[in-house]
Amino acid sequence: MSSLSVSVSVEPLDEYVVQEIKYDGQEMYIQPLSMSENFTKSVQKIDFLKIDSDSNETTGNGSQ
């Protein structure tokens, strides 16, 4: 186990985003992501293979 640590904040925005303003002035909103949808979106950005290879290089367990 690595001694490196990273703080991760997973907090969805509770604000609706304006998607469209119609000609009569009516605003159409996009519903904010739920906590699980926001977490899923954040996790998709992580390259787990790179994290594993970095930990192998620091511990000397690389298979080279």
PDB file of N, CA, C and O in Angstrom:
ATOM      1  N   MET A   1       0.843  -1.177   0.000  1.00  0.00           N
ATOM      2  CA  MET A   1       0.000   0.000   0.000  1.00  0.00           C
ATOM      3  C   MET A   1       0.884   1.235   0.000  1.00  0.00           C
ATOM      4  O   MET A   1       1.890   1.287   0.708  1.00  0.00           O
ATOM      5  N   SER A   2       0.522   2.194  -0.768  1.00  0.00           N
ATOM      6  CA  SER A   2       1.313   3.400  -0.931  1.00  0.00           C
ATOM      7  C   SER A   2       1.060   4.375   0.212  1.00  0.00           C
ATOM      8  O   SER A   2      -0.034   4.432   0.774  1.00  0.00           O
ATOM      9  N   SER A   3       2.100   5.140   0.541  1.00  0.00           N
ATOM     10  CA  SER A   3       1.946   6.145   1.591  1.00  0.00           C
ATOM     11  C   SER A   3       1.434   7.473   1.029  1.00  0.00           C
ATOM     12  O   SER A   3       1.179   8.413   1.782  1.00  0.00           O
ATOM     13  N   LEU A   4       1.286   7.546  -0.290  1.00  0.00           N
ATOM     14  CA  LEU A   4       0.753   8.759  -0.908  1.00  0.00           C
ATOM     15  C   LEU A   4      -0.754   8.812  -0.726  1.00  0.00           C
ATOM     16  O   LEU A   4      -1.436   7.791  -0.815  1.00  0.00           O
ATOM     17  N   SER A   5      -1.264   9.997  -0.471  1.00  0.00           N
ATOM     18  CA  SER A   5      -2.712  10.134  -0.328  1.00  0.00           C
ATOM     19  C   SER A   5      -3.177  11.384  -1.061  1.00  0.00           C
ATOM     20  O   SER A   5      -2.434  12.352  -1.222  1.00  0.00           O
ATOM     21  N   VAL A   6      -4.405  11.333  -1.489  1.00  0.00           N
ATOM     22  CA  VAL A   6      -5.003  12.445  -2.214  1.00  0.00           C
ATOM     23  C   VAL A   6      -6.389  12.689  -1.646  1.00  0.00           C
ATOM     24  O   VAL A   6      -7.178  11.757  -1.493  1.00  0.00           O
ATOM     25  N   SER A   7      -6.682  13.930  -1.337  1.00  0.00           N
ATOM     26  CA  SER A   7      -8.022  14.281  -0.870  1.00  0.00           C
ATOM     27  C   SER A   7      -8.918  14.497  -2.078  1.00  0.00           C
ATOM     28  O   SER A   7      -8.549  15.202  -3.018  1.00  0.00           O
ATOM     29  N   VAL A   8     -10.088  13.892  -2.048  1.00  0.00           N
ATOM     30  CA  VAL A   8     -11.035  14.021  -3.149  1.00  0.00           C
ATOM     31  C   VAL A   8     -12.355  14.529  -2.595  1.00  0.00           C
ATOM     32  O   VAL A   8     -12.908  13.961  -1.654  1.00  0.00           O
ATOM     33  N   SER A   9     -12.846  15.591  -3.182  1.00  0.00           N
ATOM     34  CA  SER A   9     -14.136  16.136  -2.783  1.00  0.00           C
ATOM     35  C   SER A   9     -15.159  15.783  -3.852  1.00  0.00           C
ATOM     36  O   SER A   9     -15.006  16.150  -5.017  1.00  0.00           O
ATOM     37  N   VAL A  10     -16.201  15.070  -3.449  1.00  0.00           N
ATOM     38  CA  VAL A  10     -17.246  14.662  -4.386  1.00  0.00           C
ATOM     39  C   VAL A  10     -18.548  15.294  -3.930  1.00  0.00           C
ATOM     40  O   VAL A  10     -19.288  14.723  -3.128  1.00  0.00           O
ATOM     41  N   GLU A  11     -18.815  16.480  -4.454  1.00  0.00           N
ATOM     42  CA  GLU A  11     -20.016  17.210  -4.078  1.00  0.00           C
ATOM     43  C   GLU A  11     -20.706  17.715  -5.336  1.00  0.00           C
ATOM     44  O   GLU A  11     -20.133  18.517  -6.074  1.00  0.00           O
ATOM     45  N   PRO A  12     -21.913  17.264  -5.588  1.00  0.00           N
ATOM     46  CA  PRO A  12     -22.617  17.749  -6.780  1.00  0.00           C
ATOM     47  C   PRO A  12     -23.119  19.174  -6.565  1.00  0.00           C
ATOM     48  O   PRO A  12     -23.402  19.587  -5.440  1.00  0.00           O
ATOM     49  N   LEU A  13     -23.221  19.901  -7.648  1.00  0.00           N
ATOM     50  CA  LEU A  13     -23.815  21.230  -7.574  1.00  0.00           C
ATOM     51  C   LEU A  13     -25.322  21.084  -7.434  1.00  0.00           C
ATOM     52  O   LEU A  13     -25.935  20.265  -8.119  1.00  0.00           O
ATOM     53  N   ASP A  14     -25.912  21.862  -6.566  1.00  0.00           N
ATOM     54  CA  ASP A  14     -27.355  21.806  -6.353  1.00  0.00           C
ATOM     55  C   ASP A  14     -28.085  22.869  -7.163  1.00  0.00           C
ATOM     56  O   ASP A  14     -29.253  23.159  -6.903  1.00  0.00           O
ATOM     57  N   GLU A  15     -27.409  23.441  -8.130  1.00  0.00           N
ATOM     58  CA  GLU A  15     -28.010  24.510  -8.912  1.00  0.00           C
ATOM     59  C   GLU A  15     -28.417  23.999 -10.285  1.00  0.00           C
ATOM     60  O   GLU A  15     -27.699  23.220 -10.912  1.00  0.00           O
ATOM     61  N   TYR A  16     -29.565  24.445 -10.736  1.00  0.00           N
ATOM     62  CA  TYR A  16     -30.006  24.126 -12.087  1.00  0.00           C
ATOM     63  C   TYR A  16     -29.282  25.054 -13.060  1.00  0.00           C
ATOM     64  O   TYR A  16     -29.054  26.224 -12.752  1.00  0.00           O
ATOM     65  N   VAL A  17     -28.924  24.538 -14.222  1.00  0.00           N
ATOM     66  CA  VAL A  17     -28.246  25.319 -15.254  1.00  0.00           C
ATOM     67  C   VAL A  17     -29.263  25.653 -16.342  1.00  0.00           C
ATOM     68  O   VAL A  17     -30.045  24.799 -16.759  1.00  0.00           O
ATOM     69  N   VAL A  18     -29.243  26.906 -16.794  1.00  0.00           N
ATOM     70  CA  VAL A  18     -30.161  27.318 -17.859  1.00  0.00           C
ATOM     71  C   VAL A  18     -29.712  26.673 -19.163  1.00  0.00           C
ATOM     72  O   VAL A  18     -28.584  26.879 -19.611  1.00  0.00           O
ATOM     73  N   GLN A  19     -30.605  25.891 -19.767  1.00  0.00           N
ATOM     74  CA  GLN A  19     -30.306  25.221 -21.031  1.00  0.00           C
ATOM     75  C   GLN A  19     -30.708  26.097 -22.211  1.00  0.00           C
ATOM     76  O   GLN A  19     -29.998  26.182 -23.213  1.00  0.00           O
ATOM     77  N   GLU A  20     -31.859  26.744 -22.074  1.00  0.00           N
ATOM     78  CA  GLU A  20     -32.416  27.492 -23.201  1.00  0.00           C
ATOM     79  C   GLU A  20     -33.338  28.583 -22.669  1.00  0.00           C
ATOM     80  O   GLU A  20     -34.040  28.388 -21.677  1.00  0.00           O
ATOM     81  N   ILE A  21     -33.329  29.716 -23.328  1.00  0.00           N
ATOM     82  CA  ILE A  21     -34.295  30.776 -23.037  1.00  0.00           C
ATOM     83  C   ILE A  21     -35.140  30.945 -24.288  1.00  0.00           C
ATOM     84  O   ILE A  21     -34.638  31.305 -25.353  1.00  0.00           O
ATOM     85  N   LYS A  22     -36.432  30.679 -24.142  1.00  0.00           N
ATOM     86  CA  LYS A  22     -37.335  30.748 -25.289  1.00  0.00           C
ATOM     87  C   LYS A  22     -37.648  32.197 -25.639  1.00  0.00           C
ATOM     88  O   LYS A  22     -37.345  33.110 -24.870  1.00  0.00           O
ATOM     89  N   TYR A  23     -38.257  32.402 -26.810  1.00  0.00           N
ATOM     90  CA  TYR A  23     -38.572  33.748 -27.286  1.00  0.00           C
ATOM     91  C   TYR A  23     -39.539  34.487 -26.367  1.00  0.00           C
ATOM     92  O   TYR A  23     -39.537  35.718 -26.327  1.00  0.00           O
ATOM     93  N   ASP A  24     -40.367  33.746 -25.628  1.00  0.00           N
ATOM     94  CA  ASP A  24     -41.308  34.402 -24.719  1.00  0.00           C
ATOM     95  C   ASP A  24     -40.692  34.666 -23.340  1.00  0.00           C
ATOM     96  O   ASP A  24     -41.385  35.125 -22.431  1.00  0.00           O
ATOM     97  N   GLY A  25     -39.390  34.379 -23.180  1.00  0.00           N
ATOM     98  CA  GLY A  25     -38.700  34.636 -21.922  1.00  0.00           C
ATOM     99  C   GLY A  25     -38.681  33.464 -20.967  1.00  0.00           C
ATOM    100  O   GLY A  25     -38.063  33.550 -19.906  1.00  0.00           O
ATOM    101  N   GLN A  26     -39.343  32.370 -21.312  1.00  0.00           N
ATOM    102  CA  GLN A  26     -39.376  31.195 -20.451  1.00  0.00           C
ATOM    103  C   GLN A  26     -38.012  30.503 -20.484  1.00  0.00           C
ATOM    104  O   GLN A  26     -37.442  30.288 -21.554  1.00  0.00           O
ATOM    105  N   GLU A  27     -37.498  30.157 -19.306  1.00  0.00           N
ATOM    106  CA  GLU A  27     -36.197  29.501 -19.206  1.00  0.00           C
ATOM    107  C   GLU A  27     -36.376  27.997 -19.042  1.00  0.00           C
ATOM    108  O   GLU A  27     -37.202  27.547 -18.247  1.00  0.00           O
ATOM    109  N   MET A  28     -35.610  27.230 -19.788  1.00  0.00           N
ATOM    110  CA  MET A  28     -35.601  25.771 -19.671  1.00  0.00           C
ATOM    111  C   MET A  28     -34.320  25.393 -18.929  1.00  0.00           C
ATOM    112  O   MET A  28     -33.230  25.820 -19.310  1.00  0.00           O
ATOM    113  N   TYR A  29     -34.454  24.597 -17.875  1.00  0.00           N
ATOM    114  CA  TYR A  29     -33.320  24.256 -17.028  1.00  0.00           C
ATOM    115  C   TYR A  29     -32.901  22.803 -17.202  1.00  0.00           C
ATOM    116  O   TYR A  29     -33.708  21.944 -17.555  1.00  0.00           O
ATOM    117  N   ILE A  30     -31.615  22.545 -16.946  1.00  0.00           N
ATOM    118  CA  ILE A  30     -31.085  21.184 -16.902  1.00  0.00           C
ATOM    119  C   ILE A  30     -30.997  20.789 -15.434  1.00  0.00           C
ATOM    120  O   ILE A  30     -30.422  21.517 -14.624  1.00  0.00           O
ATOM    121  N   GLN A  31     -31.563  19.645 -15.093  1.00  0.00           N
ATOM    122  CA  GLN A  31     -31.516  19.165 -13.716  1.00  0.00           C
ATOM    123  C   GLN A  31     -30.078  18.798 -13.358  1.00  0.00           C
ATOM    124  O   GLN A  31     -29.392  18.156 -14.153  1.00  0.00           O
ATOM    125  N   PRO A  32     -29.607  19.197 -12.166  1.00  0.00           N
ATOM    126  CA  PRO A  32     -28.234  18.860 -11.778  1.00  0.00           C
ATOM    127  C   PRO A  32     -28.063  17.353 -11.612  1.00  0.00           C
ATOM    128  O   PRO A  32     -29.028  16.628 -11.371  1.00  0.00           O
ATOM    129  N   LEU A  33     -26.808  16.891 -11.745  1.00  0.00           N
ATOM    130  CA  LEU A  33     -26.513  15.470 -11.588  1.00  0.00           C
ATOM    131  C   LEU A  33     -26.751  15.037 -10.148  1.00  0.00           C
ATOM    132  O   LEU A  33     -26.548  15.813  -9.214  1.00  0.00           O
ATOM    133  N   SER A  34     -27.183  13.797  -9.979  1.00  0.00           N
ATOM    134  CA  SER A  34     -27.330  13.245  -8.637  1.00  0.00           C
ATOM    135  C   SER A  34     -25.934  12.938  -8.094  1.00  0.00           C
ATOM    136  O   SER A  34     -24.951  13.010  -8.831  1.00  0.00           O
ATOM    137  N   MET A  35     -25.847  12.601  -6.822  1.00  0.00           N
ATOM    138  CA  MET A  35     -24.564  12.296  -6.198  1.00  0.00           C
ATOM    139  C   MET A  35     -23.888  11.122  -6.908  1.00  0.00           C
ATOM    140  O   MET A  35     -22.685  11.171  -7.163  1.00  0.00           O
ATOM    141  N   SER A  36     -24.638  10.078  -7.228  1.00  0.00           N
ATOM    142  CA  SER A  36     -24.036   8.912  -7.884  1.00  0.00           C
ATOM    143  C   SER A  36     -23.639   9.232  -9.325  1.00  0.00           C
ATOM    144  O   SER A  36     -22.613   8.744  -9.798  1.00  0.00           O
ATOM    145  N   GLU A  37     -24.430  10.038 -10.027  1.00  0.00           N
ATOM    146  CA  GLU A  37     -24.070  10.424 -11.394  1.00  0.00           C
ATOM    147  C   GLU A  37     -22.808  11.282 -11.404  1.00  0.00           C
ATOM    148  O   GLU A  37     -21.950  11.121 -12.272  1.00  0.00           O
ATOM    149  N   ASN A  38     -22.698  12.187 -10.445  1.00  0.00           N
ATOM    150  CA  ASN A  38     -21.516  13.034 -10.341  1.00  0.00           C
ATOM    151  C   ASN A  38     -20.281  12.195 -10.011  1.00  0.00           C
ATOM    152  O   ASN A  38     -19.208  12.423 -10.570  1.00  0.00           O
ATOM    153  N   PHE A  39     -20.427  11.230  -9.108  1.00  0.00           N
ATOM    154  CA  PHE A  39     -19.318  10.345  -8.745  1.00  0.00           C
ATOM    155  C   PHE A  39     -18.875   9.520  -9.949  1.00  0.00           C
ATOM    156  O   PHE A  39     -17.679   9.374 -10.201  1.00  0.00           O
ATOM    157  N   THR A  40     -19.845   8.980 -10.694  1.00  0.00           N
ATOM    158  CA  THR A  40     -19.533   8.186 -11.886  1.00  0.00           C
ATOM    159  C   THR A  40     -18.782   9.026 -12.908  1.00  0.00           C
ATOM    160  O   THR A  40     -17.815   8.554 -13.506  1.00  0.00           O
ATOM    161  N   LYS A  41     -19.209  10.247 -13.111  1.00  0.00           N
ATOM    162  CA  LYS A  41     -18.548  11.144 -14.063  1.00  0.00           C
ATOM    163  C   LYS A  41     -17.115  11.436 -13.617  1.00  0.00           C
ATOM    164  O   LYS A  41     -16.208  11.482 -14.447  1.00  0.00           O
ATOM    165  N   SER A  42     -16.907  11.631 -12.324  1.00  0.00           N
ATOM    166  CA  SER A  42     -15.569  11.911 -11.805  1.00  0.00           C
ATOM    167  C   SER A  42     -14.653  10.701 -11.918  1.00  0.00           C
ATOM    168  O   SER A  42     -13.481  10.839 -12.265  1.00  0.00           O
ATOM    169  N   VAL A  43     -15.183   9.513 -11.627  1.00  0.00           N
ATOM    170  CA  VAL A  43     -14.377   8.290 -11.671  1.00  0.00           C
ATOM    171  C   VAL A  43     -13.948   7.969 -13.098  1.00  0.00           C
ATOM    172  O   VAL A  43     -12.875   7.402 -13.303  1.00  0.00           O
ATOM    173  N   GLN A  44     -14.763   8.320 -14.083  1.00  0.00           N
ATOM    174  CA  GLN A  44     -14.417   8.051 -15.481  1.00  0.00           C
ATOM    175  C   GLN A  44     -13.182   8.829 -15.919  1.00  0.00           C
ATOM    176  O   GLN A  44     -12.543   8.453 -16.902  1.00  0.00           O
ATOM    177  N   LYS A  45     -12.833   9.891 -15.225  1.00  0.00           N
ATOM    178  CA  LYS A  45     -11.671  10.705 -15.574  1.00  0.00           C
ATOM    179  C   LYS A  45     -10.372  10.130 -15.014  1.00  0.00           C
ATOM    180  O   LYS A  45      -9.293  10.590 -15.387  1.00  0.00           O
ATOM    181  N   ILE A  46     -10.452   9.135 -14.126  1.00  0.00           N
ATOM    182  CA  ILE A  46      -9.265   8.572 -13.486  1.00  0.00           C
ATOM    183  C   ILE A  46      -8.694   7.460 -14.349  1.00  0.00           C
ATOM    184  O   ILE A  46      -9.425   6.572 -14.786  1.00  0.00           O
ATOM    185  N   ASP A  47      -7.396   7.504 -14.595  1.00  0.00           N
ATOM    186  CA  ASP A  47      -6.702   6.450 -15.329  1.00  0.00           C
ATOM    187  C   ASP A  47      -6.109   5.487 -14.298  1.00  0.00           C
ATOM    188  O   ASP A  47      -4.998   5.700 -13.814  1.00  0.00           O
ATOM    189  N   PHE A  48      -6.851   4.430 -13.964  1.00  0.00           N
ATOM    190  CA  PHE A  48      -6.424   3.502 -12.929  1.00  0.00           C
ATOM    191  C   PHE A  48      -5.177   2.726 -13.330  1.00  0.00           C
ATOM    192  O   PHE A  48      -4.390   2.346 -12.463  1.00  0.00           O
ATOM    193  N   LEU A  49      -4.977   2.480 -14.627  1.00  0.00           N
ATOM    194  CA  LEU A  49      -3.770   1.790 -15.081  1.00  0.00           C
ATOM    195  C   LEU A  49      -2.535   2.641 -14.815  1.00  0.00           C
ATOM    196  O   LEU A  49      -1.487   2.108 -14.450  1.00  0.00           O
ATOM    197  N   LYS A  50      -2.644   3.946 -14.992  1.00  0.00           N
ATOM    198  CA  LYS A  50      -1.523   4.833 -14.714  1.00  0.00           C
ATOM    199  C   LYS A  50      -1.230   4.861 -13.219  1.00  0.00           C
ATOM    200  O   LYS A  50      -0.064   4.876 -12.822  1.00  0.00           O
ATOM    201  N   ILE A  51      -2.252   4.869 -12.396  1.00  0.00           N
ATOM    202  CA  ILE A  51      -2.063   4.869 -10.945  1.00  0.00           C
ATOM    203  C   ILE A  51      -1.343   3.599 -10.521  1.00  0.00           C
ATOM    204  O   ILE A  51      -0.432   3.652  -9.695  1.00  0.00           O
ATOM    205  N   ASP A  52      -1.744   2.446 -11.081  1.00  0.00           N
ATOM    206  CA  ASP A  52      -1.116   1.174 -10.743  1.00  0.00           C
ATOM    207  C   ASP A  52       0.341   1.157 -11.188  1.00  0.00           C
ATOM    208  O   ASP A  52       1.202   0.692 -10.440  1.00  0.00           O
ATOM    209  N   SER A  53       0.637   1.650 -12.380  1.00  0.00           N
ATOM    210  CA  SER A  53       2.016   1.649 -12.869  1.00  0.00           C
ATOM    211  C   SER A  53       2.874   2.615 -12.060  1.00  0.00           C
ATOM    212  O   SER A  53       4.047   2.334 -11.818  1.00  0.00           O
ATOM    213  N   ASP A  54       2.317   3.744 -11.639  1.00  0.00           N
ATOM    214  CA  ASP A  54       3.059   4.682 -10.804  1.00  0.00           C
ATOM    215  C   ASP A  54       3.388   4.066  -9.453  1.00  0.00           C
ATOM    216  O   ASP A  54       4.488   4.270  -8.939  1.00  0.00           O
ATOM    217  N   SER A  55       2.462   3.319  -8.866  1.00  0.00           N
ATOM    218  CA  SER A  55       2.724   2.705  -7.565  1.00  0.00           C
ATOM    219  C   SER A  55       3.763   1.600  -7.690  1.00  0.00           C
ATOM    220  O   SER A  55       4.555   1.400  -6.770  1.00  0.00           O
ATOM    221  N   ASN A  56       3.777   0.878  -8.807  1.00  0.00           N
ATOM    222  CA  ASN A  56       4.791  -0.153  -9.020  1.00  0.00           C
ATOM    223  C   ASN A  56       6.173   0.461  -9.176  1.00  0.00           C
ATOM    224  O   ASN A  56       7.154  -0.119  -8.711  1.00  0.00           O
ATOM    225  N   GLU A  57       6.276   1.608  -9.812  1.00  0.00           N
ATOM    226  CA  GLU A  57       7.561   2.274  -9.988  1.00  0.00           C
ATOM    227  C   GLU A  57       8.101   2.778  -8.659  1.00  0.00           C
ATOM    228  O   GLU A  57       9.307   2.697  -8.425  1.00  0.00           O
ATOM    229  N   THR A  58       7.247   3.295  -7.782  1.00  0.00           N
ATOM    230  CA  THR A  58       7.715   3.840  -6.509  1.00  0.00           C
ATOM    231  C   THR A  58       8.079   2.745  -5.525  1.00  0.00           C
ATOM    232  O   THR A  58       8.944   2.952  -4.674  1.00  0.00           O
ATOM    233  N   THR A  59       7.440   1.576  -5.618  1.00  0.00           N
ATOM    234  CA  THR A  59       7.749   0.488  -4.694  1.00  0.00           C
ATOM    235  C   THR A  59       8.781  -0.470  -5.250  1.00  0.00           C
ATOM    236  O   THR A  59       9.291  -1.321  -4.522  1.00  0.00           O
ATOM    237  N   GLY A  60       9.100  -0.344  -6.541  1.00  0.00           N
ATOM    238  CA  GLY A  60      10.089  -1.227  -7.137  1.00  0.00           C
ATOM    239  C   GLY A  60       9.534  -2.576  -7.530  1.00  0.00           C
ATOM    240  O   GLY A  60      10.303  -3.511  -7.749  1.00  0.00           O
ATOM    241  N   ASN A  61       8.221  -2.709  -7.627  1.00  0.00           N
ATOM    242  CA  ASN A  61       7.597  -3.980  -7.982  1.00  0.00           C
ATOM    243  C   ASN A  61       7.245  -4.046  -9.458  1.00  0.00           C
ATOM    244  O   ASN A  61       6.432  -4.880  -9.858  1.00  0.00           O
ATOM    245  N   GLY A  62       7.830  -3.199 -10.262  1.00  0.00           N
ATOM    246  CA  GLY A  62       7.515  -3.186 -11.689  1.00  0.00           C
ATOM    247  C   GLY A  62       7.978  -4.458 -12.363  1.00  0.00           C
ATOM    248  O   GLY A  62       9.008  -5.017 -11.987  1.00  0.00           O
ATOM    249  N   SER A  63       7.244  -4.922 -13.344  1.00  0.00           N
ATOM    250  CA  SER A  63       7.583  -6.164 -14.037  1.00  0.00           C
ATOM    251  C   SER A  63       8.342  -5.842 -15.311  1.00  0.00           C
ATOM    252  O   SER A  63       7.833  -6.056 -16.411  1.00  0.00           O
ATOM    253  N   GLN A  64       9.553  -5.330 -15.170  1.00  0.00           N
ATOM    254  CA  GLN A  64      10.359  -4.951 -16.331  1.00  0.00           C
ATOM    255  C   GLN A  64      11.489  -5.908 -16.531  1.00  0.00           C
ATOM    256  O   GLN A  64      12.276  -5.748 -17.463  1.00  0.00           O
TER     257      GLN A  64
END
